[in-house]
Amino acid sequence: MSRASSSAAGSAAAAPGSDRLWDSPLGRRLLGLGIWSLVVALWEWLTQSGNAPDYLVAPSAIVVTLARLAADGELWTHMAASLFRVAIGLSVGAVAGTLIGLLAGVNRAVELYFDPIISLTYPVPKIAILPILMAWFGIGDLSKIVIIITAVFYPTFINSYYGAKGVALSHLRAALNMGASPWRVFWRVVFPASLPQILTGLRIALALSFIVLFAAEMIGARSGLGYLIIVAENNLRFDIMYASLLTIGIIGLAADRGLLALRQRLLAGRPDAGSRR
């Protein structure tokens, strides 16, 4: 009787522990990994058994194609072209959007000038102006970079603007009363206080830069991962299409994790440092 009661007590004690495991970050990651592993295994089985359409390529074949593209250098050539465009477009657009957004948040004249422009142009899909940019700048890198700059500008501007607007007025007055110049107040008070919002806008802009770039490369380009996808589609090389998409996903994940690590470092010791959104 005592042995049965102790077994029941042990089972009751183990249940809360297992619940805590699945509620923990590690448990959620293991659960997500298990679900995705099941999906990939089912995908592989469907393709190997011949029950899948031709456009659904086996995961193992995608990995083999990706390795072949990397070995012969074709993947690196197109990846370098895409990353070059993103790096320049994201840098220029983010710097411009952040600085102008902060200025609009602290200066009424700048705010009144840019507010109607942003309200008028923000709803326009940025990829819709690509034909105009291609007519102006050609089908080379410049038109792709300009459209990335345009797409990146808006989220960085809006988040920086509201970040500056959220700075406590008492902090600004205290800095001015202690003799700080308006320029010093801007860099030492407004900018650090707005940093969480700035980084949030930058994370949105990072995703948008990849989306716009690959759409632009699929419409008019002679290099890049988007171009590789459209060429593979035209030749019914679905394995290359999936390999290119997988490469894009890996690059995006790496860039996003890097930005989150930068956020943690820049906001270390602040209450909002742990926020991932």
Secondary structure, 3 states (H helix, E strand, C coil): CHHHHHHHHHHHHHHHHHHHHHHCHHHHHHHHHHHHHHHHHHHHHHHHCCCCCCCCCCHHHHHHHHHHHHHCCHHHHHHHHHHHHHHHHHHHHHHHHHHHHHHHHHCHHHHHHHHHHHHHHCCCCHHHHHHHHHHHHCCCHHHHHHHHHHHHHHHHHHHHHHHHHCCCHHHHHHHHHCCCCHHHHHHHHHHHHHHHHHHHHHHHHHHHHHHHHHHHHHHCCCCCHHHHHHHHHHCCCHHHHHHHHHHHHHHHHHHHHHHHHHHHHHCCCCCCCCCCC
